């Protein structure tokens, strides 16, 4: 047998029929992989382009503009380096705005969380009119911030409906300057925020409660556990993932708060009343002052602060939920 015959005998019959030395299976698999990648690119391409065009590109441009002194017209040419950022942190008004933002974050979690859970526990029970109450408690959330801010601004003025009502009820000693007094303005803002966004939190909590098996409550009731003990030991722990997701959304929203503060307190009163935020500071000292380079620097700092808080929260709080969602080889690798 010659060497050529040996090599021919070593080639599989299927390969000789196709005229190639490779099996067609890997070729078909490669074509399937490329087809799958093409489908993914086709479906995700438009969304990716929108994300790059309306998120990544503006952030990148703001990062560049933040190093310039720019009035908003033409291409910026007066390079100032880090002067905008240095001036920003040297300004006590900006530092106060950062403190206000984080105070709103903490107060939102402390006030809205327990209230939302209590309302959800109530609305999770069967009673007449439950659907109507669910709708009514969600209505403030869908109302425009402009309408909410304007309405509360009119009611909370020194001569507004609230002080007039207190006077007619003989409670004139409770009348205050709810919007201008720095000792009360932040609490007034928290009341408005809680009223506005509590419906969203309640709906989330109710949705989380629907995933808890009824058998757990029945077993606990058979063992003699009372209503509140069942809720504390079963409902609240199993509601943990929902609470953590709501808290994350609440934190991000509080850090970016702008519209209600700007509508209720106006352009300049918010700083003196103690309700200014990083976003209102950016609007006042960037847009209204015609200093768009400085405004972009503030926007970049707001973005970085929000990003750092989000990453820390995801790393230490949400990680348990994302790890639990992993399955297959990736989940085994993480474990």
C-alpha positions in Angstrom: 0.0 0.0 0.0 1.5 3.4 -1.0 1.6 6.5 1.1 -1.1 8.1 -1.0 -3.4 5.1 -0.5 -2.7 5.2 3.3 -3.7 8.9 3.4 -6.8 8.3 1.4 -7.8 5.4 3.7 -7.4 7.7 6.7 -9.9 10.2 5.4 -13.5 9.4 6.4 -15.9 8.3 3.8 -18.2 11.3 4.4 -15.2 13.7 3.8 -14.3 12.0 0.5 -17.9 12.4 -0.6 -17.9 16.1 0.1 -14.4 16.5 -1.4 -13.0 18.1 1.8 -11.1 16.9 4.8 -13.3 18.7 7.4 -16.7 17.5 8.7 -19.6 19.8 7.7 -20.9 19.9 11.3 -18.5 22.6 12.5 -19.3 24.6 9.3 -23.0 24.5 10.1 -22.4 25.4 13.7 -20.3 28.4 12.7 -23.0 29.5 10.3 -25.6 29.2 13.1 -23.4 31.3 15.4 -23.0 34.0 12.8 -26.8 34.0 12.2 -27.5 34.3 15.9 -25.0 37.2 16.2 -26.6 38.9 13.2 -30.1 38.6 14.8 -28.8 40.0 18.0 -27.1 42.9 16.2 -30.3 43.6 14.2 -32.5 43.6 17.2 -30.2 45.5 19.7 -28.6 47.8 17.1 -31.3 50.6 17.1 -31.4 50.6 20.9 -27.7 50.7 21.1 -27.5 53.5 18.7 -30.1 55.5 20.7 -28.1 54.8 23.9 -24.8 55.9 22.4 -26.4 59.0 20.8 -28.5 60.2 23.7 -26.4 59.0 26.7 -22.8 58.2 26.0 -22.2 61.0 23.5 -23.8 63.8 25.7 -21.9 62.6 28.7 -18.6 62.7 26.7 -19.4 66.1 25.3 -20.3 67.5 28.8 -17.0 66.1 30.1 -15.1 68.1 27.4 -17.1 71.3 27.8 -16.5 71.1 31.6 -12.9 72.0 31.0 -13.7 75.3 29.2 -15.2 78.6 30.0 -18.1 78.7 27.5 -21.2 80.8 26.9 -23.0 78.2 24.8 -22.2 79.6 21.4 -19.8 78.0 18.9 -17.0 75.7 19.9 -15.4 76.4 23.3 -11.9 77.8 23.0 -11.1 79.2 26.5 -9.6 76.2 28.2 -9.6 76.5 32.0 -8.7 73.0 33.0 -10.1 72.0 36.5 -11.0 75.5 37.5 -14.7 74.8 37.1 -14.5 71.8 39.4 -12.4 73.7 41.9 -14.8 76.6 42.0 -17.7 74.3 42.3 -16.4 72.6 45.5 -15.2 75.9 46.9 -18.8 77.2 46.6 -20.6 76.5 49.9 -23.9 76.6 48.0 -22.9 73.6 46.0 -21.8 71.7 49.1 -25.1 72.6 50.8 -26.9 71.2 47.7 -25.0 67.9 48.0 -25.9 67.7 51.7 -29.6 68.4 50.8 -29.6 65.6 48.1 -28.3 63.0 50.5 -30.7 64.2 53.3 -33.5 63.7 50.8 -32.1 60.2 50.0 -32.2 59.2 53.6 -35.5 60.8 54.5 -37.1 59.2 51.4 -36.1 55.8 52.4 -37.0 56.3 56.1 -40.4 57.8 55.4 -41.7 56.2 52.2 -40.4 52.6 52.9 -42.4 51.8 56.1 -45.5 53.8 54.9 -45.5 51.9 51.6 -45.2 48.5 53.3 -48.0 49.3 55.7 -50.3 50.5 52.9 -49.4 47.4 50.8 -50.2 45.1 53.7 -53.5 46.8 54.1 -54.4 46.8 50.4 -53.3 43.2 50.1 -56.3 42.2 52.3 -59.7 41.5 50.9 -62.3 44.2 51.7 -64.9 46.3 49.9 -63.5 49.2 47.9 -59.9 47.8 47.8 -59.5 48.5 44.1 -60.7 52.1 44.4 -58.2 52.8 47.1 -55.4 51.2 45.0 -56.3 53.6 42.2 -56.5 56.6 44.4 -53.2 56.0 46.1 -51.5 55.7 42.7 -53.1 58.8 41.2 -50.5 61.3 42.5 -47.7 59.4 40.9 -49.1 59.8 37.4 -49.9 63.5 37.8 -47.4 65.9 36.2 -44.8 67.4 38.4 -45.7 70.8 37.1 -49.3 70.4 38.3 -48.2 68.9 41.6 -45.6 71.6 42.2 -47.9 74.5 41.3 -50.8 73.1 43.5 -48.6 72.6 46.5 -46.9 76.0 46.0 -50.3 77.7 46.1 -51.5 75.8 49.2 -48.3 76.2 51.2 -47.9 80.0 50.7 -48.0 82.2 53.8 -51.5 83.3 52.6 -52.3 79.9 51.1 -55.1 77.4 51.8 -53.2 75.6 54.6 -52.6 78.6 56.8 -56.1 79.9 56.1 -57.6 76.6 57.1 -55.6 76.5 60.3 -56.7 80.0 61.1 -60.4 79.2 60.6 -60.0 76.1 62.8 -58.6 78.2 65.7 -55.1 76.8 65.2 -53.4 80.0 64.2 -50.5 79.1 66.4 -49.6 76.4 63.9 -49.4 78.8 60.9 -45.9 79.0 59.5 -44.0 80.0 56.5 -43.8 76.5 55.2 -41.8 77.3 52.1 -39.4 80.0 53.2 -38.5 78.9 56.7 -35.2 76.8 56.5 -36.3 74.8 59.5 -39.5 73.7 57.8 -38.8 73.9 54.1 -37.0 70.5 53.8 -39.7 68.8 55.7 -42.3 70.4 53.5 -40.5 69.1 50.5 -40.4 65.6 52.0 -44.2 65.7 52.6 -44.7 66.6 49.0 -42.3 64.0 47.7 -43.9 61.3 49.9 -47.4 62.2 48.7 -46.2 62.2 45.1 -44.3 59.0 45.0 -45.7 56.8 47.7 -48.1 55.2 45.2 -45.3 53.9 43.1 -43.7 52.2 46.1 -47.0 50.7 47.2 -47.6 49.2 43.8 -44.2 47.7 43.8 -44.7 46.2 47.3 -48.1 44.8 46.3 -46.5 43.2 43.2 -43.9 41.6 45.4 -46.5 40.3 47.8 -48.3 38.5 45.0 -45.3 36.2 44.5 -45.3 35.0 48.1 -47.0 31.5 48.3 -50.2 31.5 50.3 -49.2 28.2 51.9 -46.6 29.9 54.0 -49.3 32.2 55.6 -51.7 29.3 56.1 -49.0 27.1 57.8 -48.0 30.0 60.1 -51.6 30.6 61.0 -52.1 26.9 61.9 -49.0 27.1 64.1 -50.7 30.0 66.0 -48.8 33.0 64.7 -50.7 36.3 64.7 -51.1 38.7 61.8 -48.2 41.0 62.6 -45.9 38.2 63.5 -46.6 36.5 60.1 -45.9 39.8 58.3 -42.7 40.4 60.2 -41.3 36.9 59.8 -42.6 35.9 56.4 -43.8 38.9 54.3 -41.0 41.4 55.0 -38.1 38.9 54.5 -39.5 37.6 51.3 -40.3 41.1 50.2 -36.5 41.9 50.5 -35.7 41.9 46.7 -38.6 44.2 46.0 -37.6 46.6 48.8 -34.0 46.7 47.6 -35.1 47.5 44.0 -37.5 50.2 45.2 -34.7 51.7 47.4 -32.3 51.8 44.5 -34.9 53.7 42.3 -35.6 56.0 45.2 -32.0 56.8 45.8 -31.3 57.6 42.1 -34.4 59.7 41.9 -33.5 61.7 45.0 -30.0 62.4 43.8 -31.4 63.8 40.5 -34.3 65.7 42.0 -35.0 68.9 40.2 -38.5 69.6 38.9 -40.5 69.8 42.2 -37.9 72.0 43.9 -37.6 74.4 40.9 -41.3 74.7 40.5 -42.2 75.2 44.2 -39.3 77.3 45.4 -38.4 79.0 42.1 -35.0 79.8 40.8 -33.3 81.4 43.8 -35.3 80.8 47.0 -34.5 77.1 47.1 -30.9 77.8 48.3 -31.9 80.2 51.1 -34.8 77.9 52.1 -32.5 74.9 52.4 -34.0 72.8 49.6 -31.6 73.3 46.8 -30.2 70.2 45.0 -27.3 69.6 42.7 -29.7 69.8 39.7 -31.1 73.1 40.7 -27.6 74.5 41.4 -26.6 73.3 37.9 -29.6 75.0 36.3 -29.1 78.3 38.2 -25.4 78.6 37.9 -25.1 77.1 34.5 -28.1 77.8 32.3 -29.5 81.0 34.0 -26.0 82.5 34.4 -25.0 81.7 30.8 -22.0 79.8 32.1 -22.5 76.6 30.2 -19.0 75.3 30.7 -19.5 75.5 34.5 -22.9 74.0 34.1 -21.5 71.0 32.2 -18.9 70.5 35.0 -21.7 70.4 37.6 -23.6 67.9 35.4 -20.5 65.7 35.1 -20.1 65.8 38.9 -23.7 64.9 39.4 -23.3 62.0 37.0 -20.2 60.8 38.8 -21.8 61.0 42.3 -24.9 59.1 41.1 -22.7 56.5 39.3 -20.6 55.9 42.4 -23.6 55.6 44.6 -25.3 53.2 42.2 -22.2 51.0 41.9 -21.7 50.8 45.6 -25.3 50.0 46.1 -25.2 47.3 43.4 -22.0 45.9 44.9 -23.1 45.6 48.5 -26.9 45.4 48.4 -28.2 44.2 45.0 -25.4 41.6 44.5 -27.3 39.0 46.5 -30.3 39.3 44.2 -28.2 39.2 41.0 -26.2 36.2 42.3 -29.4 34.4 43.1 -30.6 35.0 39.5 -27.6 33.3 37.9 -28.1 29.8 36.7 -26.0 27.2 34.9 -22.3 27.4 34.6 -22.0 31.1 35.3 -23.9 30.6 38.6 -21.6 27.7 39.6 -18.6 29.8 38.8 -19.8 32.6 41.0 -20.5 30.2 43.8 
